[in-house]
Amino acid sequence: MDIVKNNYLLALLSAFLLWLAWPPIPYSSVLLFIGFLPLLIALENIIRNDTIKKKGKKIFLTAGLTAVIWNTASIYWVYNSISAVMPPFAAILISLIPFCLGAALMAIAFNLYYRLRRKTSLLLSLFGLMGFWISYEFLHATWDLAFPWMTLGNGFANFHQLIQWYDITGVYGGSIWIWLVNILVFVLYLNRKGIYQLKNRIVPILCLVLVLCVPTVYSLVRYFNYEEHQNPAQVVVVQPNVNPYIKFQISPEEQLNTLFSLSSSVAKPNTEFFIWPETALSQNGDFDEENLRETYSYQRILKFLDQYKNGNVLSGIESYQLYNYAKTATAREIAPNIYQDNFNAATLIDYSSKLQFYHKSKLVPGVEQMPFGAAMNFLKPLFKAFGGTTGGYGKQAEPSVFYAQSGIGAAPVICYESIWGDYVAKYVKKGAQFIAIITNDGWWGNTSGKDQHLQYAKLRAIENRRWVARSANTGISGFINQRGDIVQQTKWWEPAALNQEINLSEEITTYTKVGDIAAYLGLAIALGGFLIIIVRKRDPRLL
């Protein structure tokens, strides 16, 4: 019984270390290098204990304990955002998806490690575990229940000086780095305890030193010697601080006045972009994209831009399009042969008659879209009766770049989308010279969620070597330079505006070119592990 208790204590210790290492706690991410060590020791105790039955199940539960506690402690704020748009009971159920589903996938990776361990050596099994983990991360970033917030490589957002090489590998390179160090430390621990004999202990020690030092030294040299190409543009980000819970109790005119007042307070005559947050332009019934030019809001914005002839307003907007047939899976019939698609969108308004729209693509599961909507078509009549749709918001398949009259390309990244490195890189490949993140983190309240979201934006700056201009309705807004430094930021829950001269860039980094190739390496390792599990017979000499 004491052995079982000790194993659970080790699992809890791993959960604590991983939570302590996670943003927004500054500079704590180095703890990720040993975060899995207690858990690996606990799993080793289970594997080597002949009195334990159903070891696969025990390993799943022990690893699951670490994962659930770590996940829940790090993203507890998810409940705040969901409870803002649905009843508490439903919000609790939906919150269990990010709290428990990701944790279950993590635990499955460890269960597969145990199955592989019965067929091959310790070292190969540990590398298989790394592959299984990367595969879980990739799956959790690509399917309809996607929530890649806890991808291991994101953990270095609080110590970005160490990961300047993300412009080559992206965050999956960070996940591999963390696992390589944990594996080497674990092997050395087993050797010291006499559990696993090494023919030459110097080799893993040397490997550990190299794995830790080479990326770190390269990154620090890159960080302190990085120089931006001078290509300046004046940008303003606005934080109107509209309480999302009472947004529609405030008239659109009053909200516009706040945006104009804050924008003007810091603008310069040569300001080229005014960036307003997610859904900053909204009204009861939303905006028809075809008729936006005829609205009061559009005319007011044009009048505002009279003072800034090179100015562009890049704003979040709640909009819709009308069709005479069911053009998309998310369109719902609002009258005979009239279908409507609603969007969480961004628009670019300039002094010309040109209008540009981008429809948010990475939608929040359960809030903005129905997961696996195509398979849920049989529920359409039920959702229609409640005025909804199985698909939720409409979206576009690929990102699109907003171009100012001057030719400057901006990436309109809406909220949740900013945690997908490969998706943001697509904007840059299409010509974006800086990244504009528009978000409304007010739903989460004054929790660590808003801080994590800000810090993750640093990763996008490094991966693509682009400035990030971030406009958040209630905070935190700010500017991030091409090496990931937060140059300016606002306080939480205060009306504010910031002006910054940023440098536009046309550099295409290795990561921008090749995307998440590091993830494919992990998938290949996992595939090899799967084949061994399926094809090879159990070796009785192996634990």
N, C-alpha and C positions, 0 to 999 in steps of 0.2 A: 504493500500500500504506500509505503514511503517513497518507493521508486516512482510510482505513478504520480504522486504528489510533486516530487522533484521535477519530473518531466513537465508537468503543467506550470510549475514555477519558472522553469527555463523558457517555456513558450511565452509566458507573460513578460519575462525579461526582454525577449526579442521584440515583443509588441511595444514595450516602453522605449527601447532604444530606437526603433524605427520611427515611432511618433516624435521622439525628441529630436531626431535628425531631420524631420520634415519641415518645409517652410510653414509659417514665416519665421521660425526661430533662426536668427542670423548665425551664419558660419557653423552651424551644427551638423551639416550634411556629411562631414567626415565620419560620423558615427554609422552611416550606412555601410561602411567597409567592414564593420563587425556586427551589424544589426541582425544578421541571420545566424550568427555563430551559436548563440544559446539554443535556438530552435534546432539547428543541425545536430547539436550534441544530444538534445532530447530525442530526436528521431533515431539517432544511432543507438541510444539506450534501448529503444523499443525494438529495433532490428536485431540487436544482439541478445535480447532476453528471450530465452527459450520457453519461459513460462507464460508469455503473453500470446493469447490466441487472437486470430483475426487482426494481424498486424497492419494490413492495409487500411482497415477501417480506423484503427487507433492512430495511425499516422495522419490520415485525413482529418480526424477530429482535433488532433494536437496542432497541426499546421493551421487548421481552420480557426482555432482559438486565437492564435497570433494574428491571423489576417483580419478577423472580424474586429478585434479590439483596436488594432492599428488603423484600419479603415475608418471605423466609426469615430475614433478620437480625432482623426485628421479631417474628416469631412462631415462632422456632426451638423454643420450649418445647412446641409442639403435640405433638412426638414423645414427650415425657415422659408426657403424659396418655394418649396412645393405647397406648404400650408397657406401661402399667400394667395393661391389660386384655386384651392379646393379644400373641402372640409378636413378637420384634423385626422379623423379615422382613415380617410382615403390617403391623406398625406403620409401617415405612418406607413401604410402598406407600400406606397410608391417609394418611400425612403429606404425601405428594406432592399430595394433593387441595388442601389449603389453600395449600401452598407454590407449586404450579404452576398450578392451575386458575384461581385469582384472577388470577395474573400473565398467563395466556393471555387472559383476558377484557380485561384492561387493554391488552394488546398489540393485540387486535382493535379496540379503540376508536381506537388510533393508525393502524391500517391503514385504517379507515374514514375517518379524517381525510385520509389521502393520497388516497383515491378521491374524496372530496368536493373536495379541493384541485384536482383535474384538471378539475372541472366549474364551479367558482365562485371567488370572490375569496379572498385570504388571510384577511381579517378574518372573513368568513362561515364559512370553513372552521374557523377557530379556535373560533368559537362553536359550530359543529357538533361539534368535538372535546369541548367541555365537555358538550354534550348526550349524546354517545356515552358519555362517562365516567360521568355520572350514571345513564344507563341500565344500564351494567354494575353499578354499585353497587346499584341497585334490584333487578336480577335476582338478584344474589348475596345479597340479603336475603330473597328470596321463594320461591326454588325449593327442591327437595329437597336440594340440596347447599349450602344457605345457610351463609355464614360472613361476616357483615358487619363483622368485626373491623377490617378495614383501610379502612373507609369514611373518606374524607379528613377529613370534619368531626369525626371522633373525635380527630383529631390535636390539637385545641385543649383536650383534657381536661387537659393539663399547664399550661395558662395560661387558666383558666376566667374570669378577670377580663375577658377580651376578648370573650367570647361570651355575655354575659347576654341577648342578643337571640335565643338559641336557644329562649326561651319563645314565640317567634313562628314560627320556621322549622324548628327542630330541626337535626340534624346535616347534612342535605342543604343547608341554607343555608350552612353552613360550607364544604362542598365547592364550592359555586358561588363563594363569596367567594375561596377559594384559586385557583380557575381564572381568575376575572376579573383578579386581580392578576398571575398568571403571564402571561396573554395580553397585558395592557397593557405589562408590562415587556419581553416578547419583541418586540412591535411597535416599541417605542422602540429596542430594541437593533438591529433590522433597519434602522430609519431611520438610526441613527447610523452603521451600517456601509455605508450607501448601497445596501442591497439592496432596501429597500421605501421608496418615496417617500411622505411624508405632505404633504398640501397645507397643513396647519396643525398643527405639532407641539405647539402649546399645548393643543389639545383633548385628546389622549390623556394629556398630563401632568396636566391639570386633572382628567380622569376618574380617573386613578390616585390622585391626592391625595384626591379625594372617596370613592372606593371603599375606600381604606385608613382614612381618618380618620373618616368619618361613623359606620360601625358601631363603631369603637373608642371614639370619644368618647361615643356613646350608651351603650355598654356600661359604660364606667368610671363615668359619671354614675349609671347605674342601679345599679351594684354598690355604690358608696359611699353611696347614698341609700336603698337598699332597707331597709325595716323590716318585720319579720314581725308579723302579727297575733297577739296573745297568746292562745293556747289550749293550755295546757300539758298534757302527759301524761308520766308516768314510764315509761321503757323501759330494759330491760336486754338487752344482747347478750352471748352466751356463746361462747367459743372453747375447746372442750374439748381440742383438740390430740390427737385420736386418729389415730395413724398409719394411713392408709387401707390400707396394705399388710398390716397385721396386725389390722385391725378385728375380724375374726371369731375371733381368738385371745383377745380380751378379752370377758369375759362381759357380757351386756346389763345385769346388775345393777351391775357395776363402772362401766360407761359412764354409767348413770343416776346413780350416786352422784357421779361427777365433775360432771355437769351440775347436780345439786342443790347441791352444795357451792359451785361457782363462782357460781351464780345467787344463792344466799343471801349470799355474801360482799359483794355490792354493793347488794342489793335494799333498798328502803324499804317501809314498810307500805302505801304507796299505789301501789306499782309495778303498772302495768296490763298490761304485756306483757313476757314473757320470750321472747326469740327465740333459738332453737337452730338449728344449721346443717343443711345438706342431709344427709339420711339419718341424722340424729342418733338417731332411733328405728329400730332395725333388729334383726333376729334371724334365725337360720337358718330359711329358709322364708318370711320376710317376714310382715307382718301382714294378716290378713283384715279388711277394712274393716267388714264386718258384725258382726264379733265383737271389735272392738278393746276395747270396754268391759269385756270379760271377762278381759283380759290382765293380767298382773302389772305391766307398764309403766304401763298406764293407771291402775290403782289407786294405784301409787306417786306418779304425778303429781297425782292428786286429793288425796292426803295432803299432798303438798308445798304445794299451793294452799290448804290449811287456814289457812296463815299470811297469805295474801294474798287476801282475799275478793273484791277487784276484779281479781285477777290472771288472765291468760290465757297459756298456753304455745303459742307458734307455733313449730312444729318441722318439720324435714324428716323424712320417713318413707318406708321401703320397704314398699309395700303391694300388695294385689291384690284383685280382685273375681272372683267365680265366676258363670258363666251356665250355663243349660241348653241353649244353642245358640250358634253363632258370632256373637255380638252385634256384634263389631267386627272389623276386618281384622287386628288384632294379637292377638286371642284365640287361644289354642292348646288343643287337646283334650288333657286330662290323664287322662281316663277316659271311658268311653262316655257321650256326651251331657253331659259336664262340661267346660266351657271356662274357662280362666283368663287374665285380663289383669293384667299386672304394671305397676306405676307407680313412677316417681320422683316422689314427691308431697310435699305439705305438709298439715299438719293443725292445727286450732285446738282446743285443749282448755281448757275453763273449768270452773268449779265446778258448772255445771248439767249436765244429762245430754246436752246438745246437742253434736254432733260435726260439724265441717266439714272437708271435704277439697278440695284442689285438685291436679289432675294436671298435671305439667309438660307444656307444649305444644311449646315450641321445643326439640326433641331434637337431640342431637349426631349429625350424619350419620356412618354407619359404626360408631358406638359404641352409641348409644341407639336408632337406627332404621336400617332399610335404605332408602337413597334409592330413590325411585320404586317403592315397595313394591307398589303396585297392578299395575305392569307386570311384577313379579317373582313373581306368584302361582304360576307354573309350578315355582318352586323350593321351594314349601312342603313337599312330601314330603321333600326333602333336608334342610331345616332341622329338620323335625319329628324326623327320625332322630337328629339331634344334640341334641334337646331344646330347640330354639330356634324362632324364628319369623321370617318375612320382614319383619315390621313392627317387631320389637324391643319397646320399651316402649309401653304404651297412652298415650293423651293425650286432652286435651279441646280442643275447637275454640276456645273463647273463654276469656279470663281470668275469674276470679271473685274477689270480695272477701270477706275474712273479717270478720265483725262480732262485736265483743265484746258482752257483756250491756249495757254502758254505751252502746252505739251507735257506738263508734269503728270506723271502717273501715280495715283494713290490706290492702295489696297484697302477697300472698305470691309474690314473684318468685324463681324457682329458678335459680341459677347463670347459665348461658349466656343465659337469657332477658333478662338485664339489659342486653344490648347492642342490643336492639330498642326504639328510642324509641317507635314507634307502638304497639307491643304494651303497653308499660308505661303509656302514656297511656290505653289502654282501661280499665285498672284504675281510674284516676283518674276517668274519665268515669262509671264505675259506683259511685263513692262513696268510693274510698280516700282517707283523709286523711293517710296517710304510707306510705312504701314500705319493705317489709321484704325485704331481699335475703338469701337463705340459700344458701350455697355451700360447696363443698369444693374448694379450690384446691391441696390437698396433692398431688394427682396430678402437678402440674406441677413440683414441687420448688421450690427457692429460686431462681426465675428471674424475669425481668421480667414474665411472664404474670400473676402475682398482683398486681403493682403496676399494670399496665395495667387489669386487671379492676376494681380499686378506683377508679382514676381515671375510668373510663368511667361509674361510678355517679354521679359529679358531674354528668354531662350530664343524667341522668334527673332529678336534683334541680332543675336549672335549667329544663329543659323544662316541668316540671309545677308548679314552686314547691312542692315537697314535701320534707320531711325524709326522709333515707334512713337506716335502721338496718340495718347489715350484719353478719351473723353468718357467719364463715368458719371452718370446722373447725380449720385450722392457721394461719389468718391470710390476709389482714389484715382484722380486724374493725374496726368503727368507726361513727361518726355523721357525717352530712353535712347541713349546714343548707340552707335554701331558696335560697341564692345560690351553692351549690356549694363552700363551705368545708368541709374536713375538720376537724371540731371536736375529735374524739377518734379515736385509732386504736391498735390493739395492735401488738405486735412479732410477727414471724414465728416460728412454731413454738414458741410458749410458751402454756401454759394461761392463760387470762385471761377476765375479765368486765368490762364497762363499764356504768355507769349514766349516763343522760342525761335531762334534762328537755327534751323536744322540743315544738315548736309544731305542733299539728294545723292543717291548712288545708282550706278548702272552695273556694278560688279555682280557677276554671277558666281556664287560660291560652289564648291564641290557638292555640298548638301543640296543646294538649290537645283543643281543639275541632276543628281542621282537619287535624291529623296531618301527614303528609309531603307537603304541597302543593308544597313546593319541588322534590321529586323529580318530580312531575308536570310542572312547568315544564321540567325537564331532558328528560323523555321527549318533550314536545311539540317541543322544539328538535331532538332526535334524529330524530323522525319527519319533520320538515321536511328535515333533511339526507339521510335515506334517499330521500325523494321526489326530491330533486335528483339524487342518484347514479343513480337508476333512470331518471328521465324525461329529464334534460338530456343532450345530446350533449357529448362532450368538446370543449372549446375549445382549439384548438392554440396560442392566445396565452397560455394559462395553463400554469403549470408543474405 
